[in-house]
Amino acid sequence: MATTAGTPGTPRVLRAMNDRAALDLLLAHGPLSRTRIGKLTGLSKPTASQLLARLEAAGLVRVTGTSEGRPGPNAQLYAIDPAVAYAAGLDVTPQRIRAAVADITGRTVGEYELPTPGRRPARPVVRQVTDALDGAVKAAGLARSDVHRLVIGTPGAFDPGTGRLRYASHLPGWHSPALLDDLAAALPMPVEYENDVNLAAVAEQRLGAARGHEDFVLLWNQDGLGAALVLGGRLHRGWTGGAGEVGFLPVPGAPLVRHVTRANSGGYQELAGSQALPGLARDLGISDVPTGPHAEAATLLVARAADHAGGPHRELLRAYATRLATGLASLVSVLDPELVVLSGSALTAGGEVLRALVQAELAELAAARPRLVVGEVREHPVLRGALESALAATRDEVFDTSR
């Protein structure tokens, strides 16, 4: 019996698989010659030539130059056409929306930041989102219609059952039951929504300290304390999207917080969140405690403490490490991850000094012994994760030559 064109194993599907393998190699290595693509894919020269001709005709690759400085005639170099498609990401906090657009190769081509201060937004959320996106699109020299997909990262998570934002009562204007429908009506491209800490984990898994790891926890401490859980290579979001909201976790050493969603806080947040560090520093006799937003003050305190070999600053770092390990002990006891990534400015500012202190404390508080590492994606990790997530879905669509 004859098979259909889309059946696995047919020439059409096999060609599409080879096409995608070649495109992924070009993403990873940059411009390559036909001979090099053939060697890396295991394809014969004629088959590699047909593949490149097919991809060039489809507008996916282009000749970018020739190889030089090698024996023999120069060979043409092929690269992915970066203008094949564009994807965008948004990182939303109560204070601002940061937006970026990337071409299909992952290069950021436009960025924009929209301040959103105050408890009552000056403009509706839909307008905030479109203004932030349009700012990045304009900076890239593009139109809104050029963006293939958008991923928006926010604190908390949109409940898949109700479509309403949960676990983020501090984000003004984002709790309307009609918000997702309103955004879908205002935006011409597919839109996905993801928890901000989950996106930081995506960035670390694709580009940073968690590359090659299938099971890891990312602990985040910046404006809030949270975690992302990657199990079997996939994000674990939970039934309502609330997996990883560890700031609400009751822990020893902190008062028992009740009605946590109303308070938008919990024991672990009160014990080890960035807002706890200035008070802890004053209790230890540190006089030059920074003022201003909690995340900025905590980041500066941790950075200063990591530079001191002793005294109250080092005591601050030790106390902070103990508080962090107290909550982490519960996480690793339940999940037994291979790796824990410390991310967010109030953690990465401590560098290797803080990491080693937390590792030592965790070894005494938990039976599981995951390896702790400091996150490597330091510049806007949530936004970078949003772009990586949007790009992955975009590539799956535009690189599928079987369609």
MOGI-V794131 format. One record per run of one state. SS is the DSSP state (h for helix, s for strand, l for the rest). FROM is the first residue (numbers start at 1). TO is the last residue. If there is no record, write none. Layout:
# MOGI-V794131
SS,FROM,TO ; SS,FROM,TO
This chain:
# MOGI-V794131
l,1,10 ; h,11,29 ; l,30,31 ; s,32,33 ; h,34,41 ; l,42,44 ; h,45,57 ; l,58,60 ; s,61,66 ; l,67,75 ; s,76,80 ; l,81,81 ; h,82,84 ; l,85,85 ; s,86,92 ; l,93,95 ; s,96,103 ; l,104,107 ; s,108,115 ; l,116,124 ; h,125,139 ; l,140,143 ; h,144,146 ; s,147,154 ; l,155,156 ; s,157,158 ; l,159,164 ; s,165,166 ; l,167,178 ; h,179,186 ; l,187,189 ; s,190,195 ; h,196,207 ; l,208,215 ; s,216,221 ; l,222,224 ; s,225,231 ; l,232,233 ; s,234,235 ; l,236,245 ; h,246,248 ; l,249,259 ; h,260,263 ; l,264,266 ; h,267,272 ; l,273,273 ; h,274,283 ; l,284,293 ; h,294,306 ; l,307,310 ; h,311,335 ; l,336,338 ; s,339,343 ; l,344,344 ; h,345,348 ; l,349,350 ; h,351,365 ; l,366,370 ; s,371,374 ; l,375,380 ; h,381,398 ; l,399,403
